[in-house]
Amino acid sequence: MAPLSRVLALLLSVLIFPCGAASAFDELPRRDQIALMAQAKHRGTTGIARKTREVDARPASPGEIVITFIKGQGVETRSKPAEIGDWVVRNRCEETGNEESLVKARVFRDRYGEPLTAQDAAGYRSFKPDGPEMTYFIVTEAAGPFNFKAPSGDTAVALPGDAIVQLQTDEGETFGVAQATFACTYEIVEPARTIIDAAMR
C-alpha cells in the first residue's frame, strides 16, 4: 500500500481538482472488486444489506458526466458520458452532501421501479428502492485505498471503511459504497464479520 502521506496527497488532489479525479484514481493500486468479494465470502467476512432509503432521481441528459462527491471525503466516482435512458440518482443523506451518481437504464428499472411523485422544477421525482438483498464486506486498512472498474465502466475509488456490495443474483453488479453513504442509505440484514469473528466460528 502507498505511504499514508502519498495516499492523503492523492485524495486531496481529487478533492480540490474533481475534474482530474480519473488521473488521481489511477495513482492508487488497481484491484478487482469481484475477486475481493469472492475472497471475503471464502473467509466468511461478508454480511447482507439492502438499500431502503428513498432517493430523488431525474433522467440524465445524453453525454452528461456525473461526479459523485462525498462531503468530507471528495470524489468517489466520475461517470462516463450518460446514454439515453440513464438516470441521475441523488441520495437523501445530509451527512454525505446528498451526493449524486449516474445509474444505467437497466439497473435503474430493476432497483427503483415506479416514481412516487411528480417531477419537481429540476426534473427530480421520488423513488423507493426495491431493496434487493446485497452481499457486502467492509474494506480494511490493509486492503485500501484502491481503485477498481465499476459495473458501469467508470473508475471508482474505495477507502478503508467503505463497503463493497454485490447483487446476489448477478456478481457483475459489484460496486463500492462510501462508508457514510452505506450507513445512511442501507439497512443491515446480517452484519459482516471481521476476520477474527470468522476465525472463531
C-alpha positions in Angstrom: 0.0 0.0 0.0 1.2 3.5 -0.7 2.7 5.5 2.2 0.0 7.4 4.2 1.3 10.8 3.1 1.1 9.8 -0.6 -2.4 8.5 -0.1 -3.5 11.7 1.6 -2.0 13.8 -1.2 -3.8 11.8 -3.8 -7.1 12.1 -2.1 -6.5 15.8 -1.6 -5.9 16.3 -5.3 -9.2 14.5 -6.0 -11.0 16.8 -3.5 -9.5 20.0 -4.9 -9.5 19.1 -8.6 -12.5 16.8 -9.2 -12.2 17.0 -13.0 -8.8 15.4 -12.6 -10.3 12.6 -10.5 -9.6 9.9 -13.0 -5.9 10.6 -13.2 -5.7 10.8 -9.4 -7.5 7.5 -9.1 -5.0 5.9 -11.4 -2.3 6.5 -8.9 -3.9 4.1 -6.4 -3.4 0.3 -6.7 -5.9 -1.3 -9.1 -7.9 -4.2 -7.7 -10.7 -6.5 -8.8 -13.6 -5.9 -6.6 -15.3 -9.2 -7.7 -12.3 -11.2 -6.8 -12.1 -9.4 -3.4 -15.7 -10.3 -2.8 -15.0 -13.9 -3.6 -12.2 -13.8 -1.0 -14.4 -12.2 1.6 -17.0 -14.9 1.1 -14.4 -17.6 1.4 -13.1 -16.1 4.7 -16.7 -15.7 6.0 -16.4 -11.9 6.4 -19.4 -10.9 4.4 -22.8 -9.7 5.5 -26.2 -8.9 3.9 -27.7 -5.4 3.4 -30.2 -3.7 1.3 -30.8 -0.1 0.2 -34.0 1.2 1.6 -33.8 5.0 1.9 -35.8 7.0 -0.7 -33.9 8.8 -3.4 -34.6 11.6 -5.8 -33.9 10.9 -9.5 -34.1 12.5 -12.9 -33.4 11.4 -16.4 -29.8 12.1 -17.4 -29.0 14.2 -20.4 -27.2 12.2 -23.1 -23.5 13.0 -22.7 -23.9 14.3 -19.2 -21.0 13.4 -16.8 -21.9 13.0 -13.1 -19.3 13.4 -10.4 -20.1 11.6 -7.2 -18.7 13.9 -4.5 -18.9 12.8 -0.9 -18.8 15.6 1.7 -15.7 15.4 3.8 -14.1 12.8 1.5 -14.0 14.1 -2.1 -14.7 12.5 -5.4 -15.8 8.8 -5.3 -16.6 8.3 -9.0 -16.6 10.3 -12.2 -19.0 8.8 -14.6 -18.6 8.1 -18.3 -21.0 10.2 -20.5 -24.6 9.3 -19.9 -26.6 7.4 -22.6 -30.3 7.7 -23.4 -32.3 6.1 -20.6 -29.7 6.6 -17.9 -30.7 8.3 -14.6 -29.1 10.7 -12.2 -29.8 9.5 -8.6 -29.5 11.8 -5.6 -29.3 10.2 -2.2 -31.2 11.9 0.7 -28.3 12.0 3.1 -27.2 15.3 4.6 -24.1 13.6 6.1 -22.7 13.0 2.6 -23.9 16.1 0.9 -26.8 14.4 -0.9 -24.4 13.0 -3.4 -25.4 12.1 -7.0 -24.4 9.2 -9.2 -25.2 8.0 -12.7 -27.3 4.8 -12.8 -27.6 2.9 -16.1 -31.1 2.4 -17.5 -31.4 -1.3 -17.0 -30.1 -1.1 -13.4 -32.4 1.8 -12.5 -35.5 -0.1 -13.6 -34.6 -3.1 -11.5 -33.7 -1.2 -8.4 -36.2 1.7 -8.2 -39.4 0.8 -10.0 -42.0 3.4 -10.5 -41.8 7.1 -9.2 -43.7 8.0 -6.1 -44.2 11.7 -7.0 -44.5 14.0 -10.0 -41.3 15.7 -11.1 -40.2 19.0 -9.5 -38.9 22.1 -11.2 -35.4 20.4 -11.7 -36.9 17.2 -13.1 -36.4 15.1 -10.0 -39.0 12.6 -8.7 -39.0 10.5 -5.6 -38.3 6.7 -5.8 -38.3 4.0 -3.1 -35.5 1.4 -3.7 -36.9 -2.1 -4.2 -34.3 -3.2 -1.7 -32.9 -6.4 -3.1 -30.5 -8.1 -0.7 -26.9 -7.4 -1.4 -23.8 -9.2 -0.1 -21.2 -6.8 1.3 -17.9 -6.6 3.0 -16.1 -3.6 4.6 -12.7 -2.5 3.1 -10.0 -2.9 5.7 -7.0 -0.7 6.3 -4.8 -3.5 4.8 -6.8 -3.6 1.6 -7.5 0.0 0.9 -7.4 2.5 -0.6 -7.6 1.2 -4.2 -9.3 1.9 -7.4 -11.5 -0.5 -9.4 -13.6 -0.7 -12.5 -17.3 -0.2 -11.6 -20.0 -2.2 -13.4 -20.8 1.0 -15.4 -17.2 1.0 -16.7 -16.3 4.0 -14.6 -13.2 4.1 -12.4 -14.1 4.3 -8.8 -12.1 4.5 -5.5 -12.6 2.5 -2.3 -11.2 3.7 1.0 -10.9 1.8 4.3 -14.3 1.7 5.9 -16.2 1.7 2.6 -18.5 -1.1 1.7 -18.2 -3.3 -1.4 -21.6 -4.6 -2.3 -22.8 -7.3 -4.7 -26.2 -8.1 -6.1 -26.8 -11.7 -5.1 -28.3 -12.6 -8.4 -25.5 -11.0 -10.5 -21.9 -10.9 -9.4 -21.2 -8.5 -12.2 -23.1 -5.9 -10.2 -20.3 -5.5 -7.6 -19.6 -1.9 -6.7 -18.4 0.4 -3.9 -20.4 2.5 -1.4 -18.8 5.2 0.6 -18.8 4.5 4.4 -21.1 7.4 5.3 -23.4 6.6 2.4 -23.7 3.0 3.3 -24.5 3.9 6.9 -27.1 6.4 5.8 -28.9 4.6 3.0 -28.6 0.8 3.6 -30.3 -1.4 6.1 -28.2 -4.2 7.6 -29.9 -7.6 7.4 -26.9 -9.6 8.6 -23.8 -7.8 9.9 -20.5 -8.5 8.1 -18.0 -10.4 10.3 -14.4 -9.4 11.0 -11.5 -11.8 10.2 -11.3 -12.5 13.9 -15.0 -13.3 14.2 -14.9 -15.5 11.2 -11.9 -17.4 12.6 -13.8 -18.1 15.8 -16.8 -19.7 14.0 
